[in-house]
Amino acid sequence: MDAYYNCMQLKNRRVKILTHDGQQYQGVIVNVDQQNVYLRPDQKSASTSAFTPYGYGYAYNPLITLSLFTLLAIALI
């Protein structure tokens, strides 16, 4: 439950998350439930073109779902 409350306090903030298996993730926590944290990853590169393969103005915003049980550390960045 500690991971749940920590993630709730950091909701809508940029964080770096380290998991038990050594994976690192950076992004903004957009949601938290009793089992998962939902992270919008940082953009690697911003496109300056108005044309996208899916039409004008389309924005692809993936979310990463991480189990709260795999979290080892969370830090603000």
Buried (B, 14 or more C-beta within 10 A) or exposed (E): EEBBEBBEEBBEEBBBBBBEEEEEBEBBBBBBEEEBBBBBEEEEEEEEEEEEEEEEEEEEEEEBEBEBEBBEEBEEE
